[in-house]
């Protein structure tokens, strides 16, 4: 059974989603604000976190950043609207995915199980692949880690899978839809902001100058590609 930490200040929403998630077989740990959420995170070590961005006190963004500073736990943010800067900020703060209010329990459960499945898949070491060198990077699939100039990078599971997707297709342009399907596993039309925010985060970690990428470059109007040189 997976444990989900659900941080939400609205009692009615928290109760409704807790019941729905328990029906899906989750063990639900609730927190009504960001500070309590961070305490519960340390105490309960959940398998996945669901955090509302609109929280009093310690904001949802701060919660994401604090968790990301110590953990690669899958995080889904809950936003009031998709058309806000909040959503992009949440993704850049380290969230793997998002859902919008009003949250449809079945959609949320589908997102959560897709995310958990990816984490489990990427937890299976691929012993057949050796070390792949890409510029200053060294991708060690057997150990699930990436080194840059010999120093281990701290990547989330989603960032790791995204980088491996590029590494599997060096030089090839990958569209945002292809990346969504292969990395997030969505078979419906997804949101390209997920891809863009993750590419930006990956660049911050792998590029010498993130604003002038030399590894993961933009193919204008098409998507992204990895320059292998
Ligand atoms: Ca709220």
Boltz pocket constraint, residues with backbone or C-beta under 6 A from the ligand:
constraints:
  - pocket:
      binder: B
      contacts: [[A, 8], [A, 9], [A, 10], [A, 52], [A, 53], [A, 54], [A, 55]]
      max_distance: 6.0
